[in-house]
Amino acid sequence: MLIIDCPFCGPRDEREFEYCGPYRERRPDKMDNLSASDFIDYLIVPENPEGVGREFWWHKRGCGEWLLVVRDTRTHQILSTAEADAE
Ligand SMILES: [Zn+2]
């Protein structure tokens, strides 16, 4: 079981959260400069890194905030949590 330290609620059981995928850059504003292949990659090819990665989590049974969690996928150790919009 993971304990996720929500910046708003404090340490909570992972069952209060929903994993929402790896961190991704926001959709590009200027689509004119993006090839079709790059746009398809952006839409449907998620990164799946082994090791330390940044992930979105939603505290759906808590404060309802979106979090950016840095987690090592090999050990599940959570290295940091922050408000997702703070980046
Ligand atoms: Zn929370």
PDB file of the backbone (N, CA, C, O) and the ligand in Angstrom, with CONECT records:
HET     ZN  A 101       1
ATOM      1  N   MET A   1       0.849  -1.181   0.000  1.00  0.00           N
ATOM      2  CA  MET A   1       0.000   0.000   0.000  1.00  0.00           C
ATOM      3  C   MET A   1       0.892   1.242   0.000  1.00  0.00           C
ATOM      4  O   MET A   1       1.880   1.325   0.729  1.00  0.00           O
ATOM      5  N   LEU A   2       0.515   2.187  -0.830  1.00  0.00           N
ATOM      6  CA  LEU A   2       1.239   3.448  -0.882  1.00  0.00           C
ATOM      7  C   LEU A   2       0.584   4.457   0.067  1.00  0.00           C
ATOM      8  O   LEU A   2      -0.634   4.474   0.245  1.00  0.00           O
ATOM      9  N   ILE A   3       1.408   5.270   0.651  1.00  0.00           N
ATOM     10  CA  ILE A   3       0.919   6.439   1.387  1.00  0.00           C
ATOM     11  C   ILE A   3       1.336   7.652   0.574  1.00  0.00           C
ATOM     12  O   ILE A   3       2.523   7.881   0.341  1.00  0.00           O
ATOM     13  N   ILE A   4       0.364   8.414   0.152  1.00  0.00           N
ATOM     14  CA  ILE A   4       0.630   9.599  -0.660  1.00  0.00           C
ATOM     15  C   ILE A   4       0.413  10.827   0.216  1.00  0.00           C
ATOM     16  O   ILE A   4      -0.639  11.002   0.831  1.00  0.00           O
ATOM     17  N   ASP A   5       1.432  11.664   0.253  1.00  0.00           N
ATOM     18  CA  ASP A   5       1.391  12.855   1.091  1.00  0.00           C
ATOM     19  C   ASP A   5       0.772  14.003   0.292  1.00  0.00           C
ATOM     20  O   ASP A   5       1.470  14.754  -0.390  1.00  0.00           O
ATOM     21  N   CYS A   6      -0.536  14.117   0.391  1.00  0.00           N
ATOM     22  CA  CYS A   6      -1.233  15.198  -0.312  1.00  0.00           C
ATOM     23  C   CYS A   6      -0.808  16.538   0.294  1.00  0.00           C
ATOM     24  O   CYS A   6      -0.839  16.692   1.515  1.00  0.00           O
ATOM     25  N   PRO A   7      -0.415  17.502  -0.529  1.00  0.00           N
ATOM     26  CA  PRO A   7       0.008  18.792   0.017  1.00  0.00           C
ATOM     27  C   PRO A   7      -1.119  19.538   0.732  1.00  0.00           C
ATOM     28  O   PRO A   7      -0.861  20.478   1.484  1.00  0.00           O
ATOM     29  N   PHE A   8      -2.364  19.123   0.501  1.00  0.00           N
ATOM     30  CA  PHE A   8      -3.500  19.805   1.125  1.00  0.00           C
ATOM     31  C   PHE A   8      -4.071  19.049   2.324  1.00  0.00           C
ATOM     32  O   PHE A   8      -4.589  19.660   3.259  1.00  0.00           O
ATOM     33  N   CYS A   9      -3.975  17.711   2.296  1.00  0.00           N
ATOM     34  CA  CYS A   9      -4.626  16.878   3.311  1.00  0.00           C
ATOM     35  C   CYS A   9      -3.647  16.126   4.204  1.00  0.00           C
ATOM     36  O   CYS A   9      -4.035  15.618   5.256  1.00  0.00           O
ATOM     37  N   GLY A  10      -2.392  16.049   3.801  1.00  0.00           N
ATOM     38  CA  GLY A  10      -1.426  15.261   4.551  1.00  0.00           C
ATOM     39  C   GLY A  10      -1.372  13.835   4.038  1.00  0.00           C
ATOM     40  O   GLY A  10      -1.981  13.522   3.015  1.00  0.00           O
ATOM     41  N   PRO A  11      -0.644  12.956   4.742  1.00  0.00           N
ATOM     42  CA  PRO A  11      -0.476  11.575   4.290  1.00  0.00           C
ATOM     43  C   PRO A  11      -1.809  10.820   4.263  1.00  0.00           C
ATOM     44  O   PRO A  11      -2.566  10.839   5.233  1.00  0.00           O
ATOM     45  N   ARG A  12      -2.081  10.162   3.142  1.00  0.00           N
ATOM     46  CA  ARG A  12      -3.334   9.416   2.971  1.00  0.00           C
ATOM     47  C   ARG A  12      -3.066   8.100   2.241  1.00  0.00           C
ATOM     48  O   ARG A  12      -2.098   7.964   1.494  1.00  0.00           O
ATOM     49  N   ASP A  13      -3.947   7.148   2.481  1.00  0.00           N
ATOM     50  CA  ASP A  13      -3.898   5.851   1.816  1.00  0.00           C
ATOM     51  C   ASP A  13      -4.131   6.028   0.309  1.00  0.00           C
ATOM     52  O   ASP A  13      -4.946   6.849  -0.110  1.00  0.00           O
ATOM     53  N   GLU A  14      -3.412   5.255  -0.486  1.00  0.00           N
ATOM     54  CA  GLU A  14      -3.544   5.380  -1.940  1.00  0.00           C
ATOM     55  C   GLU A  14      -4.959   5.119  -2.435  1.00  0.00           C
ATOM     56  O   GLU A  14      -5.319   5.568  -3.523  1.00  0.00           O
ATOM     57  N   ARG A  15      -5.766   4.406  -1.665  1.00  0.00           N
ATOM     58  CA  ARG A  15      -7.132   4.106  -2.111  1.00  0.00           C
ATOM     59  C   ARG A  15      -8.002   5.352  -2.201  1.00  0.00           C
ATOM     60  O   ARG A  15      -9.074   5.318  -2.805  1.00  0.00           O
ATOM     61  N   GLU A  16      -7.547   6.454  -1.603  1.00  0.00           N
ATOM     62  CA  GLU A  16      -8.279   7.717  -1.739  1.00  0.00           C
ATOM     63  C   GLU A  16      -7.983   8.402  -3.069  1.00  0.00           C
ATOM     64  O   GLU A  16      -8.653   9.364  -3.444  1.00  0.00           O
ATOM     65  N   PHE A  17      -6.972   7.898  -3.781  1.00  0.00           N
ATOM     66  CA  PHE A  17      -6.497   8.570  -4.989  1.00  0.00           C
ATOM     67  C   PHE A  17      -6.788   7.729  -6.228  1.00  0.00           C
ATOM     68  O   PHE A  17      -7.039   6.526  -6.149  1.00  0.00           O
ATOM     69  N   GLU A  18      -6.747   8.392  -7.351  1.00  0.00           N
ATOM     70  CA  GLU A  18      -6.819   7.685  -8.626  1.00  0.00           C
ATOM     71  C   GLU A  18      -5.588   8.056  -9.441  1.00  0.00           C
ATOM     72  O   GLU A  18      -5.269   9.230  -9.628  1.00  0.00           O
ATOM     73  N   TYR A  19      -4.905   7.016  -9.921  1.00  0.00           N
ATOM     74  CA  TYR A  19      -3.766   7.239 -10.804  1.00  0.00           C
ATOM     75  C   TYR A  19      -4.299   7.705 -12.154  1.00  0.00           C
ATOM     76  O   TYR A  19      -5.202   7.082 -12.712  1.00  0.00           O
ATOM     77  N   CYS A  20      -3.752   8.789 -12.677  1.00  0.00           N
ATOM     78  CA  CYS A  20      -4.279   9.363 -13.917  1.00  0.00           C
ATOM     79  C   CYS A  20      -3.243   9.424 -15.030  1.00  0.00           C
ATOM     80  O   CYS A  20      -3.403  10.175 -15.992  1.00  0.00           O
ATOM     81  N   GLY A  21      -2.198   8.648 -14.900  1.00  0.00           N
ATOM     82  CA  GLY A  21      -1.238   8.544 -15.987  1.00  0.00           C
ATOM     83  C   GLY A  21       0.016   9.342 -15.780  1.00  0.00           C
ATOM     84  O   GLY A  21       0.143  10.121 -14.835  1.00  0.00           O
ATOM     85  N   PRO A  22       0.953   9.128 -16.700  1.00  0.00           N
ATOM     86  CA  PRO A  22       2.215   9.854 -16.597  1.00  0.00           C
ATOM     87  C   PRO A  22       2.024  11.331 -16.891  1.00  0.00           C
ATOM     88  O   PRO A  22       1.111  11.727 -17.615  1.00  0.00           O
ATOM     89  N   TYR A  23       2.910  12.140 -16.312  1.00  0.00           N
ATOM     90  CA  TYR A  23       2.894  13.570 -16.566  1.00  0.00           C
ATOM     91  C   TYR A  23       3.121  13.816 -18.054  1.00  0.00           C
ATOM     92  O   TYR A  23       3.982  13.192 -18.673  1.00  0.00           O
ATOM     93  N   ARG A  24       2.357  14.709 -18.603  1.00  0.00           N
ATOM     94  CA  ARG A  24       2.513  15.077 -20.011  1.00  0.00           C
ATOM     95  C   ARG A  24       2.471  16.588 -20.117  1.00  0.00           C
ATOM     96  O   ARG A  24       1.807  17.280 -19.344  1.00  0.00           O
ATOM     97  N   GLU A  25       3.190  17.057 -21.081  1.00  0.00           N
ATOM     98  CA  GLU A  25       3.113  18.486 -21.366  1.00  0.00           C
ATOM     99  C   GLU A  25       1.694  18.804 -21.823  1.00  0.00           C
ATOM    100  O   GLU A  25       0.985  17.947 -22.350  1.00  0.00           O
ATOM    101  N   ARG A  26       1.303  20.037 -21.612  1.00  0.00           N
ATOM    102  CA  ARG A  26      -0.024  20.454 -22.084  1.00  0.00           C
ATOM    103  C   ARG A  26      -0.064  20.384 -23.610  1.00  0.00           C
ATOM    104  O   ARG A  26       0.968  20.434 -24.279  1.00  0.00           O
ATOM    105  N   ARG A  27      -1.278  20.269 -24.140  1.00  0.00           N
ATOM    106  CA  ARG A  27      -1.446  20.226 -25.592  1.00  0.00           C
ATOM    107  C   ARG A  27      -0.792  21.454 -26.219  1.00  0.00           C
ATOM    108  O   ARG A  27      -0.982  22.576 -25.750  1.00  0.00           O
ATOM    109  N   PRO A  28      -0.027  21.234 -27.276  1.00  0.00           N
ATOM    110  CA  PRO A  28       0.649  22.382 -27.917  1.00  0.00           C
ATOM    111  C   PRO A  28      -0.364  23.418 -28.387  1.00  0.00           C
ATOM    112  O   PRO A  28      -1.416  23.069 -28.922  1.00  0.00           O
ATOM    113  N   ASP A  29      -0.043  24.686 -28.185  1.00  0.00           N
ATOM    114  CA  ASP A  29      -0.929  25.775 -28.607  1.00  0.00           C
ATOM    115  C   ASP A  29      -0.919  25.947 -30.119  1.00  0.00           C
ATOM    116  O   ASP A  29      -1.955  26.208 -30.730  1.00  0.00           O
ATOM    117  N   LYS A  30       0.246  25.801 -30.712  1.00  0.00           N
ATOM    118  CA  LYS A  30       0.381  26.044 -32.149  1.00  0.00           C
ATOM    119  C   LYS A  30       0.482  24.719 -32.877  1.00  0.00           C
ATOM    120  O   LYS A  30       1.551  24.113 -32.945  1.00  0.00           O
ATOM    121  N   MET A  31      -0.631  24.282 -33.416  1.00  0.00           N
ATOM    122  CA  MET A  31      -0.683  22.984 -34.087  1.00  0.00           C
ATOM    123  C   MET A  31      -0.045  23.044 -35.470  1.00  0.00           C
ATOM    124  O   MET A  31       0.290  22.008 -36.043  1.00  0.00           O
ATOM    125  N   ASP A  32       0.129  24.263 -36.015  1.00  0.00           N
ATOM    126  CA  ASP A  32       0.695  24.397 -37.359  1.00  0.00           C
ATOM    127  C   ASP A  32       2.114  23.836 -37.445  1.00  0.00           C
ATOM    128  O   ASP A  32       2.536  23.339 -38.489  1.00  0.00           O
ATOM    129  N   ASN A  33       2.830  23.924 -36.347  1.00  0.00           N
ATOM    130  CA  ASN A  33       4.227  23.492 -36.355  1.00  0.00           C
ATOM    131  C   ASN A  33       4.406  22.024 -35.979  1.00  0.00           C
ATOM    132  O   ASN A  33       5.533  21.544 -35.857  1.00  0.00           O
ATOM    133  N   LEU A  34       3.314  21.325 -35.799  1.00  0.00           N
ATOM    134  CA  LEU A  34       3.379  19.949 -35.333  1.00  0.00           C
ATOM    135  C   LEU A  34       3.032  19.002 -36.486  1.00  0.00           C
ATOM    136  O   LEU A  34       2.013  19.180 -37.153  1.00  0.00           O
ATOM    137  N   SER A  35       3.874  18.004 -36.717  1.00  0.00           N
ATOM    138  CA  SER A  35       3.567  17.023 -37.762  1.00  0.00           C
ATOM    139  C   SER A  35       2.454  16.101 -37.275  1.00  0.00           C
ATOM    140  O   SER A  35       2.205  15.994 -36.074  1.00  0.00           O
ATOM    141  N   ALA A  36       1.793  15.442 -38.211  1.00  0.00           N
ATOM    142  CA  ALA A  36       0.727  14.496 -37.858  1.00  0.00           C
ATOM    143  C   ALA A  36       1.270  13.395 -36.968  1.00  0.00           C
ATOM    144  O   ALA A  36       0.617  12.979 -36.010  1.00  0.00           O
ATOM    145  N   SER A  37       2.456  12.929 -37.285  1.00  0.00           N
ATOM    146  CA  SER A  37       3.067  11.863 -36.493  1.00  0.00           C
ATOM    147  C   SER A  37       3.336  12.320 -35.059  1.00  0.00           C
ATOM    148  O   SER A  37       3.089  11.574 -34.111  1.00  0.00           O
ATOM    149  N   ASP A  38       3.840  13.539 -34.902  1.00  0.00           N
ATOM    150  CA  ASP A  38       4.106  14.052 -33.555  1.00  0.00           C
ATOM    151  C   ASP A  38       2.803  14.242 -32.778  1.00  0.00           C
ATOM    152  O   ASP A  38       2.759  13.995 -31.572  1.00  0.00           O
ATOM    153  N   PHE A  39       1.745  14.680 -33.460  1.00  0.00           N
ATOM    154  CA  PHE A  39       0.464  14.871 -32.777  1.00  0.00           C
ATOM    155  C   PHE A  39      -0.120  13.524 -32.345  1.00  0.00           C
ATOM    156  O   PHE A  39      -0.664  13.407 -31.247  1.00  0.00           O
ATOM    157  N   ILE A  40      -0.010  12.527 -33.192  1.00  0.00           N
ATOM    158  CA  ILE A  40      -0.493  11.185 -32.822  1.00  0.00           C
ATOM    159  C   ILE A  40       0.295  10.662 -31.625  1.00  0.00           C
ATOM    160  O   ILE A  40      -0.276  10.083 -30.701  1.00  0.00           O
ATOM    161  N   ASP A  41       1.601  10.869 -31.651  1.00  0.00           N
ATOM    162  CA  ASP A  41       2.421  10.458 -30.503  1.00  0.00           C
ATOM    163  C   ASP A  41       1.953  11.157 -29.232  1.00  0.00           C
ATOM    164  O   ASP A  41       1.857  10.541 -28.170  1.00  0.00           O
ATOM    165  N   TYR A  42       1.660  12.458 -29.354  1.00  0.00           N
ATOM    166  CA  TYR A  42       1.206  13.216 -28.188  1.00  0.00           C
ATOM    167  C   TYR A  42      -0.114  12.647 -27.663  1.00  0.00           C
ATOM    168  O   TYR A  42      -0.299  12.522 -26.452  1.00  0.00           O
ATOM    169  N   LEU A  43      -1.030  12.302 -28.572  1.00  0.00           N
ATOM    170  CA  LEU A  43      -2.362  11.863 -28.163  1.00  0.00           C
ATOM    171  C   LEU A  43      -2.390  10.458 -27.581  1.00  0.00           C
ATOM    172  O   LEU A  43      -3.047  10.220 -26.567  1.00  0.00           O
ATOM    173  N   ILE A  44      -1.681   9.521 -28.214  1.00  0.00           N
ATOM    174  CA  ILE A  44      -1.927   8.119 -27.854  1.00  0.00           C
ATOM    175  C   ILE A  44      -0.708   7.298 -27.472  1.00  0.00           C
ATOM    176  O   ILE A  44      -0.840   6.100 -27.223  1.00  0.00           O
ATOM    177  N   VAL A  45       0.459   7.890 -27.418  1.00  0.00           N
ATOM    178  CA  VAL A  45       1.636   7.111 -27.064  1.00  0.00           C
ATOM    179  C   VAL A  45       2.147   7.586 -25.707  1.00  0.00           C
ATOM    180  O   VAL A  45       2.945   8.521 -25.634  1.00  0.00           O
ATOM    181  N   PRO A  46       1.691   6.947 -24.640  1.00  0.00           N
ATOM    182  CA  PRO A  46       2.147   7.375 -23.319  1.00  0.00           C
ATOM    183  C   PRO A  46       3.562   6.881 -23.029  1.00  0.00           C
ATOM    184  O   PRO A  46       3.984   5.827 -23.502  1.00  0.00           O
ATOM    185  N   GLU A  47       4.264   7.658 -22.254  1.00  0.00           N
ATOM    186  CA  GLU A  47       5.560   7.196 -21.791  1.00  0.00           C
ATOM    187  C   GLU A  47       5.339   6.174 -20.685  1.00  0.00           C
ATOM    188  O   GLU A  47       4.374   6.268 -19.926  1.00  0.00           O
ATOM    189  N   ASN A  48       6.216   5.223 -20.600  1.00  0.00           N
ATOM    190  CA  ASN A  48       6.121   4.213 -19.553  1.00  0.00           C
ATOM    191  C   ASN A  48       7.530   3.937 -19.031  1.00  0.00           C
ATOM    192  O   ASN A  48       8.092   2.864 -19.253  1.00  0.00           O
ATOM    193  N   PRO A  49       8.084   4.924 -18.337  1.00  0.00           N
ATOM    194  CA  PRO A  49       9.482   4.792 -17.938  1.00  0.00           C
ATOM    195  C   PRO A  49       9.666   3.805 -16.790  1.00  0.00           C
ATOM    196  O   PRO A  49       8.798   3.649 -15.932  1.00  0.00           O
ATOM    197  N   GLU A  50      10.803   3.156 -16.801  1.00  0.00           N
ATOM    198  CA  GLU A  50      11.193   2.344 -15.654  1.00  0.00           C
ATOM    199  C   GLU A  50      12.113   3.221 -14.811  1.00  0.00           C
ATOM    200  O   GLU A  50      13.122   3.733 -15.295  1.00  0.00           O
ATOM    201  N   GLY A  51      11.752   3.383 -13.562  1.00  0.00           N
ATOM    202  CA  GLY A  51      12.553   4.234 -12.690  1.00  0.00           C
ATOM    203  C   GLY A  51      11.752   5.436 -12.253  1.00  0.00           C
ATOM    204  O   GLY A  51      10.532   5.365 -12.105  1.00  0.00           O
ATOM    205  N   VAL A  52      12.434   6.524 -12.052  1.00  0.00           N
ATOM    206  CA  VAL A  52      11.778   7.732 -11.531  1.00  0.00           C
ATOM    207  C   VAL A  52      10.997   8.411 -12.646  1.00  0.00           C
ATOM    208  O   VAL A  52      11.530   8.687 -13.721  1.00  0.00           O
ATOM    209  N   GLY A  53       9.732   8.673 -12.373  1.00  0.00           N
ATOM    210  CA  GLY A  53       8.887   9.360 -13.337  1.00  0.00           C
ATOM    211  C   GLY A  53       7.879  10.247 -12.625  1.00  0.00           C
ATOM    212  O   GLY A  53       7.606  10.086 -11.435  1.00  0.00           O
ATOM    213  N   ARG A  54       7.342  11.176 -13.380  1.00  0.00           N
ATOM    214  CA  ARG A  54       6.326  12.081 -12.835  1.00  0.00           C
ATOM    215  C   ARG A  54       4.956  11.606 -13.290  1.00  0.00           C
ATOM    216  O   ARG A  54       4.765  11.242 -14.450  1.00  0.00           O
ATOM    217  N   GLU A  55       4.005  11.614 -12.363  1.00  0.00           N
ATOM    218  CA  GLU A  55       2.673  11.072 -12.627  1.00  0.00           C
ATOM    219  C   GLU A  55       1.598  12.017 -12.100  1.00  0.00           C
ATOM    220  O   GLU A  55       1.805  12.744 -11.128  1.00  0.00           O
ATOM    221  N   PHE A  56       0.450  11.988 -12.765  1.00  0.00           N
ATOM    222  CA  PHE A  56      -0.719  12.697 -12.261  1.00  0.00           C
ATOM    223  C   PHE A  56      -1.529  11.747 -11.377  1.00  0.00           C
ATOM    224  O   PHE A  56      -1.770  10.596 -11.739  1.00  0.00           O
ATOM    225  N   TRP A  57      -1.934  12.238 -10.239  1.00  0.00           N
ATOM    226  CA  TRP A  57      -2.850  11.536  -9.348  1.00  0.00           C
ATOM    227  C   TRP A  57      -3.947  12.520  -8.964  1.00  0.00           C
ATOM    228  O   TRP A  57      -3.709  13.720  -8.831  1.00  0.00           O
ATOM    229  N   TRP A  58      -5.140  11.992  -8.792  1.00  0.00           N
ATOM    230  CA  TRP A  58      -6.295  12.804  -8.406  1.00  0.00           C
ATOM    231  C   TRP A  58      -6.773  12.354  -7.026  1.00  0.00           C
ATOM    232  O   TRP A  58      -7.043  11.172  -6.814  1.00  0.00           O
ATOM    233  N   HIS A  59      -6.876  13.280  -6.108  1.00  0.00           N
ATOM    234  CA  HIS A  59      -7.335  12.940  -4.757  1.00  0.00           C
ATOM    235  C   HIS A  59      -8.858  12.954  -4.749  1.00  0.00           C
ATOM    236  O   HIS A  59      -9.496  13.859  -4.212  1.00  0.00           O
ATOM    237  N   LYS A  60      -9.410  11.929  -5.358  1.00  0.00           N
ATOM    238  CA  LYS A  60     -10.858  11.919  -5.608  1.00  0.00           C
ATOM    239  C   LYS A  60     -11.681  11.682  -4.349  1.00  0.00           C
ATOM    240  O   LYS A  60     -12.834  12.111  -4.298  1.00  0.00           O
ATOM    241  N   ARG A  61     -11.146  11.027  -3.345  1.00  0.00           N
ATOM    242  CA  ARG A  61     -11.894  10.820  -2.099  1.00  0.00           C
ATOM    243  C   ARG A  61     -11.335  11.702  -0.984  1.00  0.00           C
ATOM    244  O   ARG A  61     -11.400  11.353   0.195  1.00  0.00           O
ATOM    245  N   GLY A  62     -10.792  12.838  -1.375  1.00  0.00           N
ATOM    246  CA  GLY A  62     -10.226  13.789  -0.420  1.00  0.00           C
ATOM    247  C   GLY A  62     -10.568  15.195  -0.869  1.00  0.00           C
ATOM    248  O   GLY A  62     -11.737  15.561  -0.991  1.00  0.00           O
ATOM    249  N   CYS A  63      -9.541  15.964  -1.109  1.00  0.00           N
ATOM    250  CA  CYS A  63      -9.743  17.377  -1.442  1.00  0.00           C
ATOM    251  C   CYS A  63     -10.136  17.611  -2.897  1.00  0.00           C
ATOM    252  O   CYS A  63     -10.583  18.702  -3.250  1.00  0.00           O
ATOM    253  N   GLY A  64      -9.972  16.579  -3.757  1.00  0.00           N
ATOM    254  CA  GLY A  64     -10.334  16.740  -5.159  1.00  0.00           C
ATOM    255  C   GLY A  64      -9.265  17.408  -6.003  1.00  0.00           C
ATOM    256  O   GLY A  64      -9.494  17.698  -7.177  1.00  0.00           O
ATOM    257  N   GLU A  65      -8.107  17.655  -5.424  1.00  0.00           N
ATOM    258  CA  GLU A  65      -7.035  18.317  -6.166  1.00  0.00           C
ATOM    259  C   GLU A  65      -6.249  17.312  -7.018  1.00  0.00           C
ATOM    260  O   GLU A  65      -6.201  16.118  -6.725  1.00  0.00           O
ATOM    261  N   TRP A  66      -5.643  17.839  -8.073  1.00  0.00           N
ATOM    262  CA  TRP A  66      -4.748  17.053  -8.921  1.00  0.00           C
ATOM    263  C   TRP A  66      -3.329  17.236  -8.408  1.00  0.00           C
ATOM    264  O   TRP A  66      -2.896  18.348  -8.105  1.00  0.00           O
ATOM    265  N   LEU A  67      -2.625  16.134  -8.320  1.00  0.00           N
ATOM    266  CA  LEU A  67      -1.264  16.167  -7.788  1.00  0.00           C
ATOM    267  C   LEU A  67      -0.274  15.692  -8.830  1.00  0.00           C
ATOM    268  O   LEU A  67      -0.596  14.883  -9.700  1.00  0.00           O
ATOM    269  N   LEU A  68       0.923  16.209  -8.724  1.00  0.00           N
ATOM    270  CA  LEU A  68       2.049  15.728  -9.504  1.00  0.00           C
ATOM    271  C   LEU A  68       2.931  14.941  -8.540  1.00  0.00           C
ATOM    272  O   LEU A  68       3.522  15.502  -7.618  1.00  0.00           O
ATOM    273  N   VAL A  69       3.007  13.650  -8.767  1.00  0.00           N
ATOM    274  CA  VAL A  69       3.740  12.751  -7.875  1.00  0.00           C
ATOM    275  C   VAL A  69       4.981  12.255  -8.601  1.00  0.00           C
ATOM    276  O   VAL A  69       4.901  11.794  -9.739  1.00  0.00           O
ATOM    277  N   VAL A  70       6.099  12.348  -7.953  1.00  0.00           N
ATOM    278  CA  VAL A  70       7.344  11.773  -8.488  1.00  0.00           C
ATOM    279  C   VAL A  70       7.547  10.443  -7.778  1.00  0.00           C
ATOM    280  O   VAL A  70       7.706  10.384  -6.559  1.00  0.00           O
ATOM    281  N   ARG A  71       7.536   9.362  -8.587  1.00  0.00           N
ATOM    282  CA  ARG A  71       7.565   8.008  -8.016  1.00  0.00           C
ATOM    283  C   ARG A  71       8.537   7.146  -8.795  1.00  0.00           C
ATOM    284  O   ARG A  71       8.650   7.254 -10.016  1.00  0.00           O
ATOM    285  N   ASP A  72       9.238   6.287  -8.067  1.00  0.00           N
ATOM    286  CA  ASP A  72      10.119   5.311  -8.697  1.00  0.00           C
ATOM    287  C   ASP A  72       9.286   4.058  -8.980  1.00  0.00           C
ATOM    288  O   ASP A  72       8.820   3.401  -8.050  1.00  0.00           O
ATOM    289  N   THR A  73       9.098   3.729 -10.254  1.00  0.00           N
ATOM    290  CA  THR A  73       8.228   2.607 -10.611  1.00  0.00           C
ATOM    291  C   THR A  73       8.840   1.250 -10.252  1.00  0.00           C
ATOM    292  O   THR A  73       8.138   0.239 -10.223  1.00  0.00           O
ATOM    293  N   ARG A  74      10.144   1.230  -9.982  1.00  0.00           N
ATOM    294  CA  ARG A  74      10.779  -0.038  -9.596  1.00  0.00           C
ATOM    295  C   ARG A  74      10.494  -0.377  -8.137  1.00  0.00           C
ATOM    296  O   ARG A  74      10.338  -1.547  -7.787  1.00  0.00           O
ATOM    297  N   THR A  75      10.425   0.639  -7.292  1.00  0.00           N
ATOM    298  CA  THR A  75      10.258   0.405  -5.854  1.00  0.00           C
ATOM    299  C   THR A  75       8.931   0.936  -5.318  1.00  0.00           C
ATOM    300  O   THR A  75       8.547   0.621  -4.192  1.00  0.00           O
ATOM    301  N   HIS A  76       8.239   1.730  -6.106  1.00  0.00           N
ATOM    302  CA  HIS A  76       7.007   2.440  -5.723  1.00  0.00           C
ATOM    303  C   HIS A  76       7.266   3.520  -4.683  1.00  0.00           C
ATOM    304  O   HIS A  76       6.321   4.087  -4.133  1.00  0.00           O
ATOM    305  N   GLN A  77       8.514   3.810  -4.409  1.00  0.00           N
ATOM    306  CA  GLN A  77       8.820   4.884  -3.460  1.00  0.00           C
ATOM    307  C   GLN A  77       8.387   6.222  -4.050  1.00  0.00           C
ATOM    308  O   GLN A  77       8.707   6.548  -5.193  1.00  0.00           O
ATOM    309  N   ILE A  78       7.662   6.976  -3.257  1.00  0.00           N
ATOM    310  CA  ILE A  78       7.245   8.313  -3.679  1.00  0.00           C
ATOM    311  C   ILE A  78       8.288   9.308  -3.197  1.00  0.00           C
ATOM    312  O   ILE A  78       8.579   9.398  -2.004  1.00  0.00           O
ATOM    313  N   LEU A  79       8.841  10.047  -4.138  1.00  0.00           N
ATOM    314  CA  LEU A  79       9.925  10.968  -3.825  1.00  0.00           C
ATOM    315  C   LEU A  79       9.412  12.368  -3.514  1.00  0.00           C
ATOM    316  O   LEU A  79      10.018  13.086  -2.719  1.00  0.00           O
ATOM    317  N   SER A  80       8.299  12.764  -4.134  1.00  0.00           N
ATOM    318  CA  SER A  80       7.720  14.075  -3.823  1.00  0.00           C
ATOM    319  C   SER A  80       6.287  14.140  -4.325  1.00  0.00           C
ATOM    320  O   SER A  80       5.889  13.383  -5.210  1.00  0.00           O
ATOM    321  N   THR A  81       5.531  15.040  -3.754  1.00  0.00           N
ATOM    322  CA  THR A  81       4.184  15.344  -4.236  1.00  0.00           C
ATOM    323  C   THR A  81       4.030  16.854  -4.252  1.00  0.00           C
ATOM    324  O   THR A  81       4.606  17.560  -3.424  1.00  0.00           O
ATOM    325  N   ALA A  82       3.259  17.329  -5.189  1.00  0.00           N
ATOM    326  CA  ALA A  82       3.019  18.763  -5.305  1.00  0.00           C
ATOM    327  C   ALA A  82       1.688  18.982  -6.012  1.00  0.00           C
ATOM    328  O   ALA A  82       1.161  18.084  -6.669  1.00  0.00           O
ATOM    329  N   GLU A  83       1.166  20.168  -5.868  1.00  0.00           N
ATOM    330  CA  GLU A  83      -0.029  20.550  -6.610  1.00  0.00           C
ATOM    331  C   GLU A  83       0.304  20.505  -8.093  1.00  0.00           C
ATOM    332  O   GLU A  83       1.333  21.043  -8.504  1.00  0.00           O
ATOM    333  N   ALA A  84      -0.532  19.883  -8.902  1.00  0.00           N
ATOM    334  CA  ALA A  84      -0.224  19.701 -10.327  1.00  0.00           C
ATOM    335  C   ALA A  84      -0.126  21.031 -11.052  1.00  0.00           C
ATOM    336  O   ALA A  84       0.685  21.162 -11.969  1.00  0.00           O
ATOM    337  N   ASP A  85      -0.910  22.005 -10.680  1.00  0.00           N
ATOM    338  CA  ASP A  85      -0.895  23.283 -11.379  1.00  0.00           C
ATOM    339  C   ASP A  85       0.285  24.145 -11.007  1.00  0.00           C
ATOM    340  O   ASP A  85       0.504  25.188 -11.624  1.00  0.00           O
ATOM    341  N   ALA A  86       1.064  23.733 -10.000  1.00  0.00           N
ATOM    342  CA  ALA A  86       2.202  24.537  -9.562  1.00  0.00           C
ATOM    343  C   ALA A  86       3.335  24.513 -10.569  1.00  0.00           C
ATOM    344  O   ALA A  86       4.218  25.368 -10.509  1.00  0.00           O
ATOM    345  N   GLU A  87       3.340  23.559 -11.497  1.00  0.00           N
ATOM    346  CA  GLU A  87       4.428  23.450 -12.492  1.00  0.00           C
ATOM    347  C   GLU A  87       4.206  24.399 -13.619  1.00  0.00           C
ATOM    348  O   GLU A  87       5.011  24.453 -14.549  1.00  0.00           O
TER     349      GLU A  87
HETATM  350 ZN    ZN A 101      -5.924  16.072  -0.748  1.00  0.00          ZN2+
END
